[in-house]
């Protein structure tokens, strides 16, 4: 059980999770003020968690570009 905005692709697909993805999605939201995949429809959000590459922090906050690689690893599908 979880909020779709922080759900790992595995969780959306009903598989086991380790919590790393959710923590990284939370960090992304905390650092940028935006969800990884903002949308009002939870099905669209879940689909994007499964199929879309996560945005880089530096796209929203260029001063955080040094964290791009860290979050990319944590958000790897």
C-alpha positions as a Python dict, from the first residue, in 0.01 Angstrom:
ca = {
    (1, 'X'): (0, 0, 0),
    (2, 'X'): (132, 342, -84),
    (3, 'X'): (63, 675, -244),
    (4, 'X'): (85, 638, -619),
    (5, 'X'): (313, 941, -652),
    (6, 'X'): (584, 757, -456),
    (7, 'X'): (515, 401, -571),
    (8, 'X'): (793, 196, -724),
    (9, 'X'): (728, 36, -1063),
    (10, 'X'): (744, -304, -891),
    (11, 'X'): (477, -197, -644),
    (12, 'X'): (246, -75, -920),
    (13, 'X'): (287, -417, -1082),
    (14, 'X'): (212, -601, -756),
    (15, 'X'): (569, -721, -695),
    (16, 'X'): (792, -697, -387),
    (17, 'X'): (966, -366, -317),
    (18, 'X'): (1268, -254, -117),
    (19, 'X'): (1164, 105, -46),
    (20, 'X'): (1458, 266, -226),
    (21, 'X'): (1251, 400, -515),
    (22, 'X'): (986, 547, -282),
    (23, 'X'): (1252, 717, -74),
    (24, 'X'): (1413, 864, -386),
    (25, 'X'): (1073, 980, -517),
    (26, 'X'): (1012, 1147, -181),
    (27, 'X'): (1355, 1313, -195),
    (28, 'X'): (1281, 1437, -548),
    (29, 'X'): (953, 1589, -429),
    (30, 'X'): (1120, 1743, -125),
    (31, 'X'): (1402, 1896, -331),
    (32, 'X'): (1193, 2021, -626),
    (33, 'X'): (847, 2077, -484),
    (34, 'X'): (702, 1855, -757),
    (35, 'X'): (615, 1489, -794),
    (36, 'X'): (824, 1277, -1032),
    (37, 'X'): (521, 1233, -1256),
    (38, 'X'): (260, 1497, -1173),
    (39, 'X'): (-87, 1410, -1298),
    (40, 'X'): (-436, 1402, -1146),
    (41, 'X'): (-512, 1051, -1276),
    (42, 'X'): (-344, 781, -1061),
    (43, 'X'): (-348, 532, -1350),
    (44, 'X'): (-144, 773, -1562),
    (45, 'X'): (100, 826, -1273),
    (46, 'X'): (141, 450, -1220),
    (47, 'X'): (195, 396, -1592),
    (48, 'X'): (464, 664, -1598),
    (49, 'X'): (639, 505, -1300),
    (50, 'X'): (655, 184, -1502),
    (51, 'X'): (732, 320, -1850),
    (52, 'X'): (883, 669, -1833),
    (53, 'X'): (1234, 767, -1731),
    (54, 'X'): (1237, 984, -1419),
    (55, 'X'): (1320, 1350, -1474),
    (56, 'X'): (1658, 1477, -1365),
    (57, 'X'): (1673, 1707, -1066),
    (58, 'X'): (1874, 1952, -1275),
    (59, 'X'): (1580, 1998, -1515),
    (60, 'X'): (1395, 2177, -1235),
    (61, 'X'): (1682, 2281, -1008),
    (62, 'X'): (2007, 2325, -1205),
    (63, 'X'): (2195, 2389, -881),
    (64, 'X'): (2125, 2025, -781),
    (65, 'X'): (2286, 1872, -1089),
    (66, 'X'): (2548, 1704, -869),
    (67, 'X'): (2265, 1484, -731),
    (68, 'X'): (2133, 1372, -1070),
    (69, 'X'): (2337, 1052, -1078),
    (70, 'X'): (2251, 960, -718),
    (71, 'X'): (1878, 984, -781),
    (72, 'X'): (1911, 815, -1121),
    (73, 'X'): (2056, 508, -949),
    (74, 'X'): (1791, 510, -677),
    (75, 'X'): (1511, 553, -933),
    (76, 'X'): (1640, 290, -1175),
    (77, 'X'): (1363, 64, -1296),
}
